[in-house]
Amino acid sequence: MVLGLRGFFLMDPADLPLLALVDQLIAGTPGQGRLYRVKGGNDRLAHSLSAFLSESIRLRVEAVDIVQSPKKVFITVRNRNGKDARLRADYAVLAVPATVLRSLRFDPPLPYP
């Protein structure tokens, strides 16, 4: 169970605060709650939301680097051919699994616990 919490807390088990582990043990078995799925695949959510945007969304790219300035966000994405592109936006909303979040570079760094 402790090894399974690595992705949840984004930390190695040896670095986990004891209080966080106790809290999870008291709460019961993590991940045993009800799960929901998007019928037809998760990409349907992105396609549906894109109808409300003024620009098209980019699919099949990997976010590599996220840099935040006082007024803009710059995201470096890599396509399937390994070529990088830099996107600029006023805001960025990331919905990624914790295991993917660990591989992203942030500037300034995220405030990990």
N, C-alpha and C positions, 0 to 999 in steps of 0.2 A: 504494500500500500504506500509506503514511504517513497519508493521509486516512482510510483504512479503520480505522486504529487509534484514531481520535478517539473513537468510541463504546466501544471496548474499554477504553481508559484513562480515559475521561471527561475528556479534556483536548484542547485544540487542539494540532495538530501542532507549532507553534512552542514550546509549553510542555512538550512531552514530554522527559523526561530522555534524554540520548543513550544511557545504559546500557540503558534499557528498549528502545529501538529496536534496539540491537545484539543484545540478548537475543532479540528476536522474529526478527531476521534469521537468527541462528544456528539457531533452532528450526525454520526452514523457513517455509512459507507458512501463516500463521494461518488457521484456519477450514477447513482442508482435511481434518480428521479425520472420523471416522465420525459421522453425525448420527442421532439417534433422534427418533421422533415418537410421539405418543399416538394409537393407532388410534381413529378416530371423533372426534377433536378434543381439544384441550388442556383444554377445560372438563370433560371426563370425569374428569380427575384431581381437580379441586376438588369435584365432586359425590361422588366416591368417598370422599374424605377427610372430607366433611361428615357422613358416617354416624357418625363417632367423636366428634363435637363435641356439647356440650350445647345450644348455640345454633345457629340457622341461619346459613349464610354469606350474604353479600351479593354478588350478581352484578350486572353492568351498572352499576357505580359506578366513579368515578375517584378514586383517592387523590390528595389535593392537598397536605396538610400533615400532618406527623408530629411530635408533641411528646412528649418523654420526660421524665417526672418520676422521682424516686428509686423510686417504687413502682408507677407506672402509665404506660401509653402512651395518648395521645389521637391519633386519626386523623380528620382532616376528609376526608369523601368527598363527591363531587358526583355526583348522579344525572343521568340523561339530560335532565331538564327544567331543569338548571342550579341546582337547589336543593341546598344543603349540609346535611350532618348530621355531628355529632361523635360518634365511637365511643370507648368507653373499654375498655381491656383490661389484663390483667396483663402480657402479652407480645404482640409483633407479629412475624410472619415475613413478609418481603416477598420475592416471587419475581417480579421485573420485569426487563425488558431494560435494559441500561445506558443506552440513549437515553431511556427513561422515567424512570429514576432521576435523571438530570440535571434534570428538570423538577420534581421533588418538593422541597418545602421541609422541612428538618429543624431541630428545635430541641431539644437543641444540634446544631450542624452536624456532619455526618459528617467523619471524619478523612481527607480526600482526600490522596493522595500529593503 
